[in-house]
């Protein structure tokens, strides 16, 4: 079996993110990447209860941010997480995140 759609998306998302990492000054890049991945791993894959409109793990990543500061790795990771959350259900999100982490 070939690469899944979610896997391909995660891999290509990693290409974009790695390109963005290159814009960070070399002496800050490793710490930026570490903080980005740490924030990315906070993505909640907890399913909602049947019949419930949302769940405790459903985090609106951008609700408290007025402007995204890409030089802040936590902001950038939250933007990525929100995009995955809006496009995919939890099981597919997990596959996207797995492929993303494997390719960062």
N, C-alpha and C positions, 0 to 999 in steps of 0.2 A: 504494500500500500504506500502511496506517495505522501507527500506533505499535505496536511489538511489546510483548509482555508484559514482557520484560526492560526495555525502554525506559520503559514506564509505571511499573514498580516503581522504577527509578532516579530518575525525575522526582519521584515521590511521596516517595521516601526523602530527596531533596534538600529538599523542603518541610519535613519533620520536622527535618532537620539545620539548615536555615536558621532555623527557629523556635528551636532550641536555641542557635544562635549569638546570638540576641537576648537571652539571659539573661546573656551575658558582658558585663562592664562595657565601655562604649563605647571607652574608651582602650586596652583590651586586645584588642578584637574583631578588628582587622585581623591582628595577629600570631597570634592564636589560629587564625583561618581559614587563614592561610598554613601554620602548623605542622600543622594537621589535614590539609590537602590534601597536603602533603609526605609525611606518614605514610601516607595513603590510597594514594598512588602507588607505595608499596613492595609492594603486593599482587602476589603471584607468579602469573603466568598460565602458568608453565612446566608442560607436560603431564607426566604420569607415563609411564614406560616401560610398554609392554604387558606385562601379567602382574604388574606390581609393585603392592603395596598402597598405596604413597604415593610421593611424589617429593621430591627435594631442595628444591623450592620450596614444598612443603606446610608451612606454618607454622601451628602451633597458637597463635593470637594471644593467647589468654588464659591459657596454661599457667603463665606466671610472674607473673601478677597475682592477688593475693589479693582485692582490692577495686578496682573501677573508679572512678576519680575523673574525673567528667565535666568538671570544670574543667581537667583536663589534656588538651589536644587530642590528644596521641598515644594516650592511653588510649581516648578516645572514638572515634578513627579505628580503633583495633584492635578495638573492640567492633563497629563497623559492618562491618569486613572479615571478622570471624569469622562474623557473621550471613550475609553474602553467601556465604562459603565453605561454610557448612553447608547452605545451600539450593540452591546451583547448581553445575553443572559449570563448568570453566574458560571455555569459549566463551560460555556464558550470563553468567557472572560478568563477562567483559570487556564485554559489552553493558550490563549493569547499571551498571558503573563508568563507562562512557562517558557514559551518560545522566545519571548522578549528577553527574559533573564539569561537564557542559554546563549543568546547572541550579543549581549552587552559586553 
